[in-house]
Amino acid sequence: MDASRPLEGRAESVSHANVETAGSGSNKDSFETAIVESSDSKDPMPMSGCSKPDRPTAASRPFGDCQILQRHRADILLWLLQATDELLTGAGIPYWICGGTLIGALRHQGFIPHDDDVDIECFETDTAAIAEACRLSAMPVAFHTEGSYKGCCRMGHLFFYNIVSKELSVDVFLRREQPLCALDEFPGHAEVFPLRRYPFHSIAVCGPGGCVGDYLARCYGPHWSESVRIWSHSCPEGSEGSPAELPIEEYREAVAQSGYQSPTVRRTAAESLKHLSREGGELELLLWEVLGWASPLPPPQNSESLQSLWESEEED
């Protein structure tokens, strides 16, 4: 189920420009001809089968113990995704969004408002290339790998400014290409390729361009576009005080009533970082907690935040 009809074009290298659909050859060899850009339309995808209630209302606690992501934290997540896209596409390394990040692109044209992380997939054979791209990057970023994820594939993380923290990292699932096999939680070759560009808030990212609807229906149920599962890392699905899911119209109304604001970034990740240094202070504080005066951003303006930081340093 595509969000929009792919357009064909051509580019000399892997970039945000249009390139034509995939031809013959292995996944890696055909990557430069695998990405196709989505159409300019950013209208929400049709939600077939979604019946709108006569009088949609949001409960007093529609998300249970889960929380809609605050604006400054959502801005940081979008910046991480923007920086990741610049890093990998600039190095010619194929990647594609997956899981909740992909559902967000199709259903919300951006993050699911209560989601709290970024998920992408890459080829396992590109592990060394990703590490090298990080080493050569002007923005401090490191790539760490660990054991397998549920026995399906290796797991990696992109850590920005060398901060080993969920708040400044991107989850990278490293897939074996032989070709890609359809797994319980991961798409197969026909569901991924050819890759395409998706509008995602104010940026564009790489995502599966194959039988996307088949993958999402298989992994998340046939009604993934009609209802929203209430889940995040801080509030697992089915935990006490959290509703299992909400109809899409009720969810959208609850999001609107919560005062949610879509995240924004600037033209480049570097410009976005400067913008984030002036908004909210969350990123500033996080960097200062780990890097101190080596932080690329100025000290947090919140005196209480600085006081707590100094007190923690004195205790150490």
N, C-alpha and C positions, 0 to 999 in steps of 0.2 A: 504493500500500500504506500504509494509515493505521495509526498506532500504536494508535489507539483511535477509537471512534465519536464524531464531533462531537456536541456538545449545542447546542441553540438557546436563545437568550436575547435580551436587549435592554439597551442602555446608551445614555445620552445623549451620550457623547463617547468618543473613542478612549481606552481605558484597559485595565487588566487585568481589567475586568469582562466578562461574557458579552455578545456582540452577535450579532444574527441573521445568517444566511447572506446572501451577496451577492445583490443583485437586478440590475435592468437598469441600463444606464448605463456610463460609462467606468470604468476601473480606479480612478482617483483619486476620482471622484465617489461611487463605491460603497464606498470604503474603510471608512467608519464602519459599514457593514453587511456587511463582508466577513470580519471575524474571528470565528471560532467557537472556543470553548474546548474543549480536549480533556477527556476524562473524568477523574475523580479517580483512576482506577486507574493505578498506577505499576509494574505488573508488567511484566517484560521482554516485548517483542513476540515472538510465536511465530516461531521460526526454521524454517519449513517446508523440508524437504529437507536439513536439517543432521543428518548422522549422527554420533552421539557415539562416539568411539573406545572400545573395550573398556577400555583402561587409558590414559587421557590423561596424557601426561607432557610437561613443558616441557624443552627443551634447556638446556644450561648457559648459552647466550647466545641465548635465543629471539628477541630483538629486534635481534640483530646490533649494529651501531654506534649504532642508535637507542636512546634512553633513555625510560623511563617518566617523565613529568613529575613533578618534585618537588612536594611538597604546597604549599609557599609560592608557587611559580610558578603552580601550578594555581589557587590561591586568587586570585592577581592576574588571571588570565585570566577567571575567573568574575566577579570584580568589574568588569572592563572590559565584559563582556557585560551585566551588571546595569545599569551606568551608561549604556550605549548604549540599552538598552531604556527606561529612565526618560527619557532625553533625547528620543528620537524619538517614543515614544508620548505623552509629555507635550506635544509640539508638534503632534500629529496627523499625523505623517509616517509613511506606511506603510513597513515594512521586513520582510524575512524572512531567516532564516538559510539558508545554502546550503552546498554542498560537504561537507567533513569535519565541520563543525559540525552540519549537518542529519543526516548519518549517525550522528553521536554521539548526537543527541537520540533517534533511532529505535531504534538498536541498543544503546546504553548508558545511555539516559536522562540523558545529560550528555556531557561531552567524551570523545572517544576517548582513552584514558589516555596515549598517546604523542603526541597532537596538540599543537601548540605555537602555534596562532594562532586568531583568531576571524574568520569569514567571514560577511558579510551582503550582501544586495542591496537597492537602493533604486531609485526612478525617477530617471532623469537630470534630468527636469524639476524635481525637488525639490532640486537642488544648492544653489540660493540659499536655500531654506527651511532646509536643514540647517546652512548657514553661519550663518544668523540665529539658529537655535536654540542653536548653540554660543556665539554672542556674548552671548545672554541668559542662558546657564546660570550657576548659582551655582558650579558646579564648573568650573575652568579646562579648556577643551577647544577644540581648533581642528580645522577640516575643510580638508584640503589635497587638491587634485585634480591628476592628472597625465595622461599620455598613455593610449592605449587598451591594454587587456589582450588580447594576441594578436589585435588587430584586431577583437575582438568587441564591446567596450564600454569606456567610460571607467572609470578606476580612481581611487578616492579613499581617504583614510585619516583616521580620527578619532584625533587625538593628544591624550591627556589630560595635563594640566599642561604643555602645550606642549613636551613632550619628543618630539622626532622620533626615535623608537626603536621597533623592532618589539615590544619588551617592554611598551610602554605604548600600543599602537595597535590599531585594529580595521580590517580590510580591508573596503572598501565598493565593491562592483561596481555601477556606475550603468547601469541598463538603459533602453533606449528602449521606450516603450509605444506600439505601433501596430497591434495589441496586441503583447504580448511574443512574440517568435519563439523556438522551440526551437532552441538552438544546441548545438555539440559539448559544451560544458561548462556550459551554463546551461539552466534550465527554460523552457518556453513558458507561455502564458497558462493553458491547461487544466491544466497541472501545478502551477501556483502558486495559483490562486484557486479557492475563497475561502480567505483566510488563516485560520490557527487559532493557538491558544496551545498550546505544548508544555511539559510539565514538564521542567525542565533542572536537575539536581541539586536545589538548594533554591529555585530561582526558576522563573519561567515566561517564555517568549520567543515571539515571532511566527515562524511558519514556513509553508511551503506547505501548503495543505489540499486541493489538487486531486489529480491522478493522480501522487502523489509516487513511487510504485514505478516507474512508467514512466520518469520522469526519472532516478532513480538507476540503474536497470537499463541505460538508454541510455548514461549517462555513466560508470558505474563497473562495469558488467558485471552479469549476471543473478544472481551469487552474492554480491552486496554484503552481504547479511544473514547469510551463512553462513561467510564468511571475512574476515579483516582484512588489508588491505594495509599493510605496514610502511613508513611514509613520514613524513617531517617536513621542515621547511625546512632543518634542520641535517643531515638524513640523507635525501637524495633516494631515491626508489624505485629499486631495481636497483643502487644503489651497492655497491661492494665491501664485503663483511662484513655485508650486510643481507639477510635473507630477503625474498623477494618478498611472501609472505603466509602467514598461519597460519589453520588452521581455527578457528572462533569458540570452541569449547570449549577447545582448546589455548591460545589466546590468553588466555582468561579465567583459566585455571589459572596461566599464566605471570605475569599481572598480579597475581593474588593472592599468588603466591610472592615477587614483588618487594617486597611490603609497601605497595603503592599504597593511598593514602587519598583518597577523593573530596573535592574542594574544597567549602568552605562559605563562605557570606557571611551578613551580618546582614540586617535587614528592609529597609534602604535602602542605596543606594550610599554615602551619607555615613557611615552607621554602619559599613559594611563597611570603609571607608578607615581609620577609627579603629582597628578590629580589626586590620587588616593592619599598622598602625604598631607593633603589639606582637608580631607573629608573624613570626619569620624574619629581618626586617631587610632583605630584598631590595628592597622598595619604598622604604624609607627611604634606603638607599644610592643607589639609582637617582635619586631626587629630589635628594639632596644633591650628587651628582656634577654635576647640571645647574643647580640653582637655588641651591645653597649655603644661606645663612641665610634666603633667601626661601622655603625649603621649608615646606609646611604641616605637615610631620611633624617630630618631634624628631630630634636627631642619632642616627645608628646607634649601638647599644649595643656593637657589636663594635669593640674598640679597634684591631684590626689593619685593619679597613675604614677607620676614621677616619685612621689613620696613612698608609695608601696614598693616601687622598684628599688629605691635607695635602702629601704628597710630590709628587703630581701638580701641585698648585697652585703649589708652589715652583718646579717646573721651568718652568711657564708664565711 
